[in-house]
Amino acid sequence: MSADAFLFWFLAIVTLVSGLSVVLLSNPIYSALSLAMTMVGISALFVTLNAYFIAGVQLIVYAGAVMVLFVMVIMLFDLKTDLQAFTRGKFTGAVKIASVGLLAGLVVGAIAMSVGLLTEKTTDNIVTTGAGMESTKALGMALFNKYIFGFEALGILLLVIAVGAVALARSKGGTHEH
C-alpha cells in the first residue's frame, strides 16, 4: 500500500468515526467536538486532493465559525429538559422516522438528478478552466461580482439566526430568563 493510499484510508476512517460519534454520543459538547473533528478530517482530505482553497475554507468557515455558533447555542439551552422533551411519546418517534425517510428520499433524488449533470460540458465555467491561483481569482471575482447578493444575504441570515437564538434563550420561559 502506498503512502497516499494509507493517508487517504486513515483520514477516511477518522472522518467516518468522528461523524458517527456526532450522532451516537449523548453529551452535546462531545458531539460538537466530534463534528469539529469531522470537519478537520474533510479538510485534510481536500488537502490530499490538492484543493488547498477548499480545505482552507472548510477549516475557517465550518470548523471555525459554524462550530463556535453550535457551541454557543448548546450553552444557551438547558439540555436536560430539552432531552426529555424530545424523547417522549410515540408520535414524536413516528415524526422522527418520517423525517429520516423524507431526508433519505431527498438524498436519493438529489443523487439521481446529479447523475445527469456529470455528462455536461464544464469547459465554459471560468472557475474550472484555470489552474492554480487563476481559478481561485476567478472564483473570488465570480463570488464578489456575480453572486454578491446571495453572499451578503447569507451573512445577514447567519446573524439573524445567532440573534434569534440569544433572544429565544432570554425570553420568558427560556433557559436564561432574568
N, C-alpha and C positions, 0 to 999 in steps of 0.2 A: 504494500500500500504506500502510495506516495505521500509526501508531506502535505500537499494541497488537499488530497482526499481525506487524510486524517484530520486536518484542521476543519474541513467542511463538516464531517460527521461529528466531530467534537462539538462544534458550535451549534449544529442542528440538534444534537441531543440536549445540550444545555438549554437551548431556546425552548424545546418541547417540554422538558421537565419543569422549567420555570413557568411556562404557560399553563401547564396542568396544575401547578401549585397555586396559581391565581384563583382557580376555580375550587380546588379541593381544600385549601387552608381555611379554617374558620375564623382566625384572627384577621381583621381587615387591614391592620398595619403590615403584617407579614404578607398578606395578599398583594398589597400595593408595592411592597419591596420586590416581590416576585414579578410583578408587572414591569417594574423598572428593569429588572434583570432580563426579562424577555425583550424589552426594547434595546438594551445594550447588546444582546445576542444577535438581534436582527441587524443592528448597525454593524456589528463585526462581520456578519455575512455579506453585507453590502461592500465592506472594505475588501473582502476576498474576491469580489466581482469587479474590483477597481472602480466602483461607483462611490468615490470619496465625498462628493457633494451630497448625495442622498444619505450617506452614512452620517455626515455632519448634521444635516437637517433632522435626521432621525434622533440623534442624541440631544440636540438643542431643543427641538420642539416637543418630542414625545417624552423622552427620558427626563427632560428638564422641566419645561413649563407645564405640561399636562400632568405630570406626576405631582408637582407642587400643588396644583389645583385639586387633584384627587385627595391628597393627604389633608389639605385644608378642609375639604368637605367632610372627610371622615372624622376629623377632630371636632367639627361643629355639631355633629349629631350624637345623641345618646344611643349607642349601638345596642345596648342590652334590650331596651324596649323596642327598638326597631326590628331586631332579630325575632322577637316574639310576635310582632305584628305581621311579619312576612312568612312565618312558618306554620300558621294555624289554618285549619279548615280544608275541606275537600274542594270547595270552589276555587280557592287560590291555587291548589295543586293542579286542577284542570286548566286554569288560566296559564300556569307555567308550562304545562305540556303543550297547550295550543300555541303558546308563544315560541317554544322551541321548534314545533312543526312549521310554523309560519316562517321563522328565520331560516330553517333548513330549505324550505321551498324557495325563498328569495335567493339563497346562495346557489342552489341548483339552477334557477332561472338565470342568474347573472352569469354563471359559467356557460350555460347553453347559448346565451346571447353573445358572449365574448368570443366563442369559438369562431364565429363568422368574421369577427374583426381581425383575426390572426392573419387572414389572407390578403387584407387590404394593403395597398401600396403606401409606405410611410416615407418615401424619399422627399415628399413635398414639405414635410414638417421641418421647420428651421432648427428645432432643438436637436433632432436626431441626425441631421446631416453633418454637423460639426464634430470635431474631435478635440478632446481636452478642454481648455478654457473657452474655446469658441462656443461650445454647446452650453456651458454654464452662463456665459454672457448672453447668449440667445434666450436662454430660459429666464434670466433676470429681466431682459428687455420685454419679453412677452408678458411676464407676470406684472411688471410695473407699468406697462403701457396698455396692453390689450385687456388684461384681467384685473385692473386696479380696483374696480368697484367691488368685485367679489372678494378680493383680498382685504379690503377695508371693512366690508360688511361682516366678514368672518371675525375680524378683530373686535368689532363692536359687539357681535353676538357672544363671544367669549367673555367680554367684560360684563355684559348683562347677566350672563349665567353666574359669574362669580358674585356680583352684587345681589342677585336674587337668592343665592344660597345663603349669604350672610343675613339678608332681610328675613328669610323664612326661619332661620335659626333664632333670630332675636325677636320674632313676632310673638303674640300671645299664644301660648301652647307650645312654643318652640323649646328646644333643649337649653337655650341660653337666654331665656327671657329675664328681664330685670324689672 
